[in-house]
Amino acid sequence: MMTIAIPTANDLLAAHFGHCGQFTLVQVNPENQTITGQHTLEAPPHEPGLLPRWLAEQGVDLVIAGGMGQRAQQLFATNGIQVIVGAPVAAPATLVTEYLAGALRSGINLCDH
């Protein structure tokens, strides 16, 4: 099993990772490429370096984001969490389904800090 976190606003991917209000956590079975569950958590108050630790505590293996700074990406790597940036604005289930099928297209990282 695998857990994928997506920063969300209004049930869609939020462009700015560090300032989103919620995270949608999607549980998947990568062997048969199916979504087995999904729930949304309120993001903790913004604090530098908190989100990588917090999401690691939630059992997250992968983050799909629109934009994320290099330092945050390094902190996620330190916590054993893979990051994909430049994802399009879409519903979490759509992004995860595309990821599982190897069809998720990532574009430009919308964050440069």
Sequence and secondary structure as in RCSB ss.txt:
>XXXX:A:sequence
MMTIAIPTANDLLAAHFGHCGQFTLVQVNPENQTITGQHTLEAPPHEPGLLPRWLAEQGVDLVIAGGMGQRAQQL
FATNGIQVIVGAPVAAPATLVTEYLAGALRSGINLCDH
>XXXX:A:secstr
 EEEEEEEETTEE SBGGG SEEEEEEEETTTTEEEEEEEEE     TTHHHHHHHHTT  EEE SB  HHHHHH
HHHTT EEE    S  HHHHHHHHHTT       S   
